[in-house]
Each structure stands twice: as C-alpha cells, then as structure tokens.
C-alpha cells in the first residue's frame, strides 16, 4: 500500500507491474537527462557576455538535433510496445472471479465450482484495530491463490465504478451492463490494497479493495469456510 | 464425442480462453454461453437425446456471468420475456 510522502510507485506485486516500473524508470531517466541538458543550455545562453552575429545556418547540427530525438523516441517506443503486447497475451487462467461494484461496496463472486458470493465493505475508522489502515481495510477480503493466473471480470450494478489495485498495475472500469476482463498473477503472498477509481457518489472514497494472496491450500480452506458461512 | 466432453467437464478449472471473444469486453461471451446452454438443452431434449454435453456451456456461463444477470435471465425465461432467441 502507499506510505506517507510517497513519490514513486508502490512495490510491484505482479510481473506486469515490475515491467511497468522498469519502463517508467527508463522513460523518466531519459526525460530527466533531456531536461537537465535543456536547462543547462538555457542558463548558459542567458548568462554569457559573448555575442555571435554571423551564424546563418549549419547543416551538421540540424541533422544531429533531428536524428537524435527520433532515435530517443524509438528507444522509448520499443519497450513500451513490448509491454503493451505482453499485457495483451493470451493467458490460461486457473480461476475466474467477478468483482461487482455497488454504491458503495464491492461484491466478489467465485462461481467456477459453487456459488460463492460475498460483499466487501470498508471498515469504518472508529472500528479499526491497531495497525490497520484507515479507509483501506475491508470486512471481507478477496482471497486468491498466490502465483496463479486469475481472470477478473469487473462490472457494476448501479453506476460507474473502477476496480484498481496499483501494486499489481491493474485498473478496470466497472460499467453497468458490461463485463470487462483483466488478468493478473500475484508474485508473492500478502495484502494488496486499492480504491474505487471512478466517481460514484457520496462514498466513492470509502469503498476500497483488498486482495489477500495466500497458498492454494489456504485458499481452498478459506473458500470452504466462506461457503459454509453463507 | 460425449466422453471427450465428459473429460473436459471433469477436468474443468475455469472458462478457457475463447478466441471468438479475444478482447476486454466479455459481455457477449457470457450471454452467448447462456444462450448456447439453453439452445443445446432445447435441441437435444427435442430429439430425445442426453443433455449432458450441454453442461459445458453451463459451467462456462456460471464461471463468467454475474449471478445477478443469470438470476434475472432465468426469471425472464420463466416469465417468457427473455430477449434472446432460444
């Protein structure tokens, strides 16, 4: 989850997010280098006492500062397209979960075998236990088996919502009457937090998402218990 | 043929990738499998054949379709107001 004064991305919890992180580092480095160069040139131009009245044109430098930016753009485009196609690859999911957005909570359905469905409400601030995160914790978490490809189908029952988990690099709009598919693999066990990302009314800020990634046996035990409690 | 289908249903994990619906929007995937299940049931039971092969479509639509959509469509079928052609 995010920590106070955070500037960068959260630690990656899925392979796709790792790729996005590294690409962002690459693109930002290029941007910083160019900006530093331009700033230096501006300062140098503005603070010199020299004047030169006799330059009219110069083929060589014109070629350099046309070709070099084109090369830099290609160096940015190639990794970007690689990740774009990587994210679009056909994967073979082990599990399908539906995340339905409501005003103002998410409900999760695991219907591959039995009809398991439950609601996930935010825990109000006054009911938090010590160590829990304000506006992020929920009463029931979306439990998934770790390192398994999972298909998530996102939709909504009333207005637009958006299901987002930044540490996995996922955001998918929840549109009533439409079923949007996304997929992820969790690289490690743990808790991964997200928040509704499309304005949906008074409590839009108070319908978070928590993914709990656990080993497969724990997931099977959890789903048995949840089915019994339902 | 039917034992191939039985094998697939026995080893069912979740709905596999369907090349007819390769994109993000899976609405039609859900609706199509729901329709196919009911059409399969209708066609096979009219011929007096075993409807077991239709279970595949049921597993897939149960995996993919939200429970509220399935409940609504089931009610519509019972009431005779289902918009799809079965």
Interface residues (C-beta under 8 A of the other chain):
Chain A: X90 X91 X92 X93 X94 X95 X96 X98 X100 X109 X111 X112 X115 X117 X151 X153 X155 X157 X172 X177 X178 X179 X180 X181 X182
Chain B: X12 X13 X14 X15 X16 X17 X22 X24 X25 X26 X27 X29 X30 X59 X62 X63 X64 X65 X66 X67 X68
